[in-house]
Amino acid sequence: MKTIYIAIVIIIVLTVIGGAIYYSIIEKEAKTIDVETSSPTISTPPTSPKPTTSTPSSPATTTMQEQVIVKGLENCSEPALVYVYVNNDQEQKVETFLNIFIREASRQGIDLSNVGLCMVNATSRGWKLRLYPSIVVKGEIPSLKKYLEDSIEGYSVLDYSISEAIARYLKVNVTFTYTAKVYIIDGKTNWTSINLSITDNMIKTLQSIALARIESVEKTANPPVNVPYRPALLFYSKNNLSKGVTYLENIGENYYIITRQYMIMLVTNMFGTRFIEVYFKPNITETVVVGNNNAPITLYVFEDYWCPYCARFYSVNEKVLEKLISNGTLKLVPLDFIVHREIAGLHVFMRCLYNISGNGLAYYNITVRLYRELLSGNKPSVDMAAKYAEDIVGKDIVDKARNCVKDEVLVNLVLDETRSYNREFGIRATPTLLFYNYRLGKGILIEGYIDSKDFENIIKWLISS
């Protein structure tokens, strides 16, 4: 979304959940990650060098890269960036604060070298922003238009999360005018139960997420409103926390939660578990189905044919998978999540093979054989899949499916689906598994590989009411 923010967040810290969420939110063209470990971690771009900092040479005006920071708005030229503060500590950081913002904007192709720079005390203007220090824009700066989220007296306000991140890096105490109460919602299972200490650092992180002063934090298994997933952070505030904040959504009067797109980042980075209880109905088109459509449990597998831990998942769980499919307990829905762009053609071939033959078991059997090849050191290919397919569905169907590989529309469709899974559920790794019981309205989402013991226990939990 707002790529200017990537570098700023990387500079600050990516190990806390706030930084992780920010990184994902801002990366509009997010790359998918092939996670081939049983405990996935997210890849990040190289860290930018830390900026040098200095203090203003004068309380009234300061030079910075041949620009002058004008105090007050009366003589502030237009267009201009206006630094808004409320105390002396914030006032003294004006130069370094604007320097970081201008530099990172430049790295993203936004030239602010000819823009005026001003500073103003919010109290003197009677302004009430969400937090201080903040940046507002006087006049029009077209290159910053998509980063503006609010306005006050004709001035546009820069995304508050950007200002908060820079302040946090500079160790400037942020003044919040919004307030919130936080509920840390525990899971109901052994996989999702969390043991989390509420520390000062955690409260700071929660404030960075909510962009509000945290008044209290309570851990509970019985939230005041129904939540779409667990474990989770639930915020209560009489302020509109979701205004201008894309990763927060309202789920009831004055209650807010991290959106589904970022729930995996939240749970893995903050709560330290790969398992998420899911209580919302998945919005997934079932392009391939293996098993009985009326099975009580559906297993969605987000996979890539060159993913070793996808191969390991099928290898270790082959017997339990086939038992549950054959007895009508489970329906398997393989989903293409392309990490290796060069393998997209194989995924298209397999999709067309299923569409032409209508044979889910054939699709499954070929998939299992391809993953066996991968575990043996042979990367699956269209030719390899075609060879196995001829023995199962015949040469005529295989030849028709081969023609699909040449169709760029179909290839792009599969790639678009990968991006849509990232937007909808925050899927970022292969394998990712989503078990769901539509009758009971509950499921378990797991990022990474699981063994047969976990597999069987998840099925037991999903069947129990």
C-alpha positions in Angstrom: 0.0 0.0 0.0 2.3 2.8 1.2 5.8 1.7 0.0 7.5 4.8 1.5 7.0 3.2 4.9 9.0 0.0 4.2 12.4 1.6 4.8 11.2 3.5 7.8 9.9 0.4 9.5 12.9 -1.7 8.7 15.1 1.0 10.3 13.1 0.9 13.4 12.4 -2.7 14.3 10.8 -5.7 12.5 10.9 -8.1 15.4 8.0 -6.5 17.2 4.5 -7.1 15.9 4.0 -3.4 15.2 6.9 -3.3 12.8 5.8 -6.6 11.2 2.3 -5.3 10.6 3.6 -2.0 9.2 6.0 -3.8 6.9 3.2 -5.8 5.4 0.7 -3.0 5.2 2.9 -0.7 3.3 4.3 -3.2 0.8 1.7 -2.8 -1.9 3.4 -5.3 -4.2 4.0 -7.9 -1.5 6.2 -10.8 -2.5 5.1 -14.3 -1.4 7.6 -16.3 0.7 8.4 -20.0 0.3 8.7 -21.1 3.9 10.3 -24.5 4.0 10.7 -25.1 7.7 8.3 -26.5 10.3 8.4 -23.1 12.1 8.1 -20.5 9.3 9.7 -17.1 9.6 9.1 -14.1 7.4 11.8 -12.8 5.1 12.6 -9.1 5.1 14.5 -6.8 2.8 18.0 -5.8 3.7 18.1 -3.4 6.6 18.9 0.2 5.7 21.8 2.0 7.4 20.7 3.8 10.5 20.4 7.5 10.0 22.6 10.1 11.7 20.8 12.5 13.9 21.5 16.1 15.0 19.7 18.7 17.1 18.3 22.0 15.9 20.8 24.9 15.8 18.2 27.5 16.7 14.7 27.3 18.3 13.3 29.5 15.6 14.8 28.3 12.3 17.1 25.5 11.3 18.9 24.6 8.1 18.7 21.1 6.8 20.0 20.1 3.3 19.9 23.8 2.4 16.2 24.1 3.6 15.0 26.3 6.4 12.6 25.1 9.0 10.3 28.1 9.7 8.6 28.3 13.1 5.0 29.1 12.9 2.6 29.1 10.0 2.4 32.9 9.2 5.6 32.8 7.1 5.3 29.2 6.0 5.5 28.9 2.3 3.3 26.7 0.2 3.6 23.7 -0.4 5.2 22.7 2.8 5.7 19.9 5.3 4.6 21.1 8.8 6.0 19.4 11.9 3.4 19.5 14.7 4.5 19.0 18.3 3.2 19.7 21.8 6.3 19.6 24.1 9.9 20.6 24.2 11.3 17.1 23.7 9.3 16.8 20.4 10.3 20.3 19.4 14.0 19.5 19.7 13.7 16.6 17.3 12.2 18.5 14.4 15.3 18.5 12.3 16.1 14.8 12.6 12.5 13.8 12.3 12.0 15.7 9.0 15.4 14.5 7.8 14.4 10.9 8.1 11.1 11.4 6.4 12.5 13.3 3.5 15.4 10.9 3.0 13.2 7.8 3.0 10.7 9.5 0.7 13.6 10.2 -1.7 14.6 6.5 -1.6 11.0 5.7 -2.7 11.3 8.2 -5.6 9.5 11.1 -3.9 11.5 14.3 -4.2 10.7 16.8 -1.4 13.9 18.9 -1.8 12.0 21.9 -3.0 9.2 21.7 -0.4 9.0 24.2 2.4 9.6 23.1 6.0 7.7 24.5 8.9 7.0 23.7 12.6 4.1 24.6 14.9 3.0 23.9 18.4 -0.5 22.2 18.2 -1.6 24.0 21.4 -1.0 27.4 20.0 -3.3 26.5 17.0 -5.9 24.8 19.1 -5.3 21.6 17.0 -6.2 18.1 18.2 -4.5 15.4 16.1 -4.5 11.7 16.9 -0.9 11.8 18.0 2.2 14.1 18.3 4.6 14.6 16.7 2.9 14.5 13.4 3.4 15.9 9.9 0.7 17.9 8.1 0.9 19.2 4.6 0.2 22.8 3.7 -1.0 23.2 0.1 -0.7 20.4 -2.5 2.1 17.9 -2.8 0.8 15.4 -5.4 3.4 12.7 -4.7 2.3 12.5 -1.0 -1.5 12.4 -1.8 -1.9 8.7 -1.2 -0.2 9.0 2.2 -2.6 11.5 3.6 -5.4 10.2 5.9 -6.9 13.1 7.7 -7.3 16.9 7.6 -7.5 19.9 9.9 -8.3 23.5 9.0 -7.4 22.9 5.4 -4.1 21.1 6.2 -3.8 17.4 5.2 -2.4 15.0 7.8 0.2 12.4 6.9 -0.5 8.8 7.8 -0.1 8.8 11.6 1.6 5.4 11.6 4.5 6.9 9.7 4.9 9.7 12.2 4.7 7.3 15.1 7.3 5.0 13.6 9.8 7.8 13.1 9.2 9.1 16.7 9.7 5.6 18.1 13.0 5.2 16.3 14.2 8.6 17.6 13.0 7.6 21.1 10.7 10.6 21.3 7.8 10.1 23.7 4.7 10.1 21.5 1.7 12.0 22.9 -1.6 10.2 22.0 -5.0 11.8 22.1 -6.8 8.6 21.4 -7.2 6.0 24.2 -7.9 2.3 24.1 -8.3 -0.7 26.3 -6.8 -4.0 25.1 -8.1 -7.5 25.5 -5.6 -10.3 24.7 -7.9 -13.1 23.6 -6.6 -16.6 24.5 -7.2 -19.6 22.3 -9.3 -22.6 23.3 -6.9 -25.3 22.3 -3.5 -26.5 23.3 -2.1 -25.3 20.0 -3.5 -21.8 20.4 -3.2 -21.2 24.2 -0.7 -18.4 24.9 1.5 -17.5 27.8 2.3 -13.8 27.5 3.6 -11.4 30.1 2.3 -7.9 30.0 5.4 -5.7 30.1 6.1 -2.0 29.5 7.6 -3.0 26.1 4.4 -4.9 25.2 2.3 -1.9 26.1 4.5 0.3 23.8 4.0 -2.2 21.0 0.2 -2.2 21.6 0.2 1.6 21.4 2.1 1.5 18.1 -0.5 -0.9 16.7 -3.5 1.0 18.0 -2.0 4.5 17.6 -3.6 5.3 20.9 -2.6 5.4 24.6 -3.3 2.1 26.2 -5.2 2.5 29.5 -5.4 -1.1 30.4 -4.5 -4.6 29.2 -6.5 -7.7 30.1 -5.9 -11.3 29.1 -9.1 -13.3 28.8 -10.6 -16.4 27.1 -14.1 -14.8 27.2 -14.1 -11.6 25.2 -16.9 -9.1 25.4 -17.7 -9.6 21.7 -17.3 -12.5 19.4 -13.9 -12.5 17.6 -13.3 -14.0 14.2 -10.1 -15.8 15.2 -8.0 -16.7 18.3 -5.5 -15.8 19.8 -6.2 -12.2 19.0 -5.9 -8.6 20.1 -9.2 -6.9 20.7 -9.2 -3.1 21.2 -12.0 -1.1 22.9 -12.1 2.6 22.2 -14.6 5.4 22.0 -12.3 6.9 19.3 -12.5 5.5 15.7 -9.3 3.4 15.8 -9.8 2.2 12.2 -9.9 5.6 10.6 -7.0 5.8 8.3 -5.5 2.5 9.7 -5.9 -0.3 7.1 -5.0 -3.1 9.5 -7.7 -2.4 12.0 -11.4 -3.1 11.5 -14.5 -2.5 13.6 -16.3 -5.7 14.7 -18.9 -4.1 17.0 -19.7 -0.9 18.8 -16.3 0.5 19.8 -14.5 -2.8 19.3 -11.6 -3.2 16.8 -9.4 -6.1 15.8 -6.4 -6.7 13.5 -7.8 -7.6 10.0 -7.6 -11.2 8.7 -4.9 -10.1 6.2 -2.5 -9.5 9.1 -3.7 -12.1 11.6 -0.9 -14.6 10.7 1.7 -11.9 11.3 0.1 -11.0 14.6 -0.2 -14.6 15.9 3.3 -15.8 14.8 5.2 -12.6 15.8 3.5 -11.6 19.0 2.0 -14.9 20.3 4.6 -17.3 19.1 2.3 -19.9 17.6 1.7 -21.1 14.1 -1.9 -22.2 14.9 -4.9 -20.0 14.6 -8.5 -20.8 15.5 -10.8 -19.5 12.8 -14.4 -18.7 13.3 -15.2 -16.9 10.1 -16.5 -18.6 6.9 -13.6 -18.8 4.4 -14.3 -17.1 1.1 -12.5 -19.6 -1.1 -13.4 -20.8 -4.6 -12.8 -24.5 -4.6 -11.1 -25.0 -8.0 -10.1 -28.6 -7.3 -11.9 -31.0 -5.0 -10.7 -34.4 -3.8 -13.3 -36.4 -1.9 -17.0 -36.1 -1.0 -18.4 -32.5 -1.3 -20.6 -33.3 1.7 -17.7 -34.2 4.0 -18.0 -32.4 7.4 -14.4 -31.1 7.3 -12.6 -29.3 4.4 -8.9 -29.1 4.3 -7.5 -26.2 2.1 -3.8 -26.7 1.3 -2.0 -23.6 -0.1 0.9 -25.2 -1.9 3.7 -24.9 -4.4 5.0 -27.9 -6.3 8.6 -26.9 -5.5 8.0 -26.6 -1.8 9.9 -29.4 0.1 7.7 -29.1 3.2 4.5 -29.4 1.1 6.1 -32.6 -0.1 6.8 -33.7 3.4 3.3 -32.9 4.5 1.8 -35.2 1.9 4.4 -37.9 2.6 4.0 -38.0 6.3 0.2 -37.6 6.3 -0.6 -39.7 3.2 -2.2 -42.6 5.1 -4.4 -40.4 7.3 -5.4 -38.2 4.4 -6.5 -41.2 2.3 -8.4 -42.8 5.2 -10.3 -39.6 6.0 -11.1 -38.9 2.3 -12.2 -42.5 1.6 -14.5 -42.6 4.7 -16.1 -39.3 3.9 -14.8 -37.4 6.9 -12.6 -35.0 4.9 -12.6 -33.1 1.6 -9.2 -32.0 0.3 -9.0 -28.7 -1.6 -5.5 -28.1 -3.0 -4.9 -24.4 -3.8 -2.2 -22.9 -6.0 0.0 -20.5 -4.0 2.8 -19.7 -6.4 6.1 -19.0 -4.7 8.4 -20.0 -7.6 7.1 -18.2 -10.6 8.7 -20.7 -13.0 6.5 -23.4 -11.7 3.2 -21.6 -12.5 2.9 -23.6 -15.8 2.8 -26.9 -13.9 0.0 -25.6 -11.6 -2.0 -24.5 -14.7 -1.4 -27.9 -16.2 -2.7 -29.7 -13.1 -5.7 -27.3 -12.9 -6.7 -28.0 -16.5 -6.2 -31.7 -16.1 -8.7 -31.6 -13.3 -11.2 -29.4 -15.2 -11.1 -31.6 -18.2 -11.2 -35.0 -16.4 -13.2 -34.0 -13.4 -11.2 -36.6 -11.5 -10.1 -35.4 -8.1 -8.4 -38.6 -7.1 -6.3 -38.5 -10.3 -5.2 -35.0 -9.4 -4.3 -36.2 -5.9 -2.4 -39.3 -7.0 -0.3 -37.3 -9.5 0.3 -34.6 -6.8 1.6 -37.3 -4.4 3.9 -38.7 -7.1 5.3 -35.2 -7.9 6.1 -34.6 -4.3 7.8 -37.9 -4.0 10.0 -36.9 -6.9 10.8 -33.6 -5.2 11.8 -35.4 -2.0 14.1 -37.6 -4.1 15.8 -34.5 -5.5 13.9 -34.2 -8.8 12.0 -30.9 -9.3 8.5 -31.5 -10.7 7.8 -30.3 -14.2 5.0 -30.3 -16.7 6.6 -33.2 -18.6 6.9 -35.2 -15.3 3.3 -34.6 -14.5 2.2 -35.4 -18.0 4.0 -38.8 -17.9 2.2 -39.8 -14.7 -1.1 -38.4 -16.0 -1.1 -40.4 -19.2 -1.2 -43.6 -17.1 -4.2 -42.4 -15.1 -6.4 -40.3 -17.4 -5.1 -41.0 -20.9 -3.1 -39.2 -23.5 -6.0 -37.2 -25.1 -6.8 -35.4 -21.8 -3.1 -34.8 -21.2 -2.6 -33.2 -24.6 -5.5 -30.9 -24.0 -4.1 -29.9 -20.6 -0.7 -29.2 -22.1 -2.3 -26.5 -24.3 -3.4 -24.6 -21.2 0.2 -24.0 -20.2 0.6 -21.8 -23.2 -2.4 -19.6 -22.2 -1.1 -16.6 -20.4 -4.6 -15.7 -19.3 -4.7 -18.9 -17.2 -1.2 -18.4 -15.9 -2.1 -14.9 -14.7 -5.3 -16.2 -13.2 -3.4 -18.6 -11.0 -0.9 -15.9 -10.0 -3.8 -13.5 -9.2 -5.3 -16.1 -7.0 -2.0 -16.3 -5.1 -2.2 -12.6 -4.5 -5.9 -12.8 -3.4 -5.0 -15.4 -0.8 -2.5 -13.0 0.6 -5.0 -10.2 0.7 -7.8 -12.2 2.2 -6.0 -14.3 4.8 -2.4 -13.0 4.9 -1.1 -16.3 3.4 2.6 -15.7 2.9 4.2 -19.2 3.0 3.9 -22.8 1.8 2.5 -25.0 3.0 -0.3 -23.2 4.8 -3.2 -25.4 5.9 -6.8 -24.4 6.7 -9.0 -27.1 8.3 -12.6 -26.0 8.5 -15.9 -27.5 9.7 -18.7 -25.5 7.9 -21.4 -27.2 10.0 -19.9 -26.0 13.3 -18.4 -22.8 12.0 -14.8 -23.3 13.2 -11.4 -24.2 11.9 -7.7 -24.2 12.4 -5.2 -22.3 10.2 -1.6 -23.4 10.4 1.4 -21.8 8.7 3.9 -24.6 7.9 4.1 -28.4 8.1 2.4 -30.6 10.6 2.8 -34.3 11.4 0.1 -37.0 11.5 -0.4 -36.7 15.3 -1.3 -33.1 15.1 -3.4 -33.9 12.0 -5.5 -36.5 13.7 -5.9 -34.3 16.9 -7.1 -31.4 14.8 -9.7 -33.6 13.1 -10.9 -34.7 16.6 -11.3 -31.1 17.7 -13.1 -30.0 14.6 -15.6 -32.8 14.9 -16.4 -32.1 18.6 -19.1 -29.5 19.2 
